[in-house]
């Protein structure tokens, strides 16, 4: 499939928005990791068409860590409160997929944990879990969302902490407390998170 990449990258500049959108979607599905594609997708994050911006963020997510040069642009998109919510959600997902190379996004993702839009909060939790605990503030922030009023947010918080694994030992007390959560799903996820952290004596 690599032979079609140059044509798809060129198609991202087509005058027809449907062509640009399809090209971005195809690049994401292929998971192409070329600098030319990443550069053009970064430009597409500023396209006037919402669907094009969504597909560009989605494609960068699929590319993952190789799209690290897109981090500043993805942060700008995520931070823009006037931006379409789905585009912001996709931008957070892309930052998470880039992982540790997206550490500069951590302060913005933590700030979004109190966003009034539940999906923005959830995407931020997931992204923080993928970026990991190396950046200061990640674990305490996820420990706090583990006590959120919304059950789904508590679920993804426990799951994210489990993904961080050994880096998350400081949050063991919060996960132990989550074993008393009224939701059996949250309790199960918290127990699994503790297992991943290697603290089975707390279960």
Secondary structure, DSSP 8 states (H G I E B T S, - for coil): -GGGHHHHHHHTT-SSHHHHHHHHHHHHHHT---HHHHHHHHHHTT-SSHHHHHHHHHHHHHHGGGGGGGHHHHHHHHH-TTS-HHHHHHHHHHHHHHGGGGGGGHHHHHHGGG-SSHHHHHHHHHHHHHH-SSSTTHHHHHHHHTT-SSHHHHHHHHHHHHHHGGGGGGGHHHHHHHTT-S-HHHHHHHHHHHHHHT-GGG-
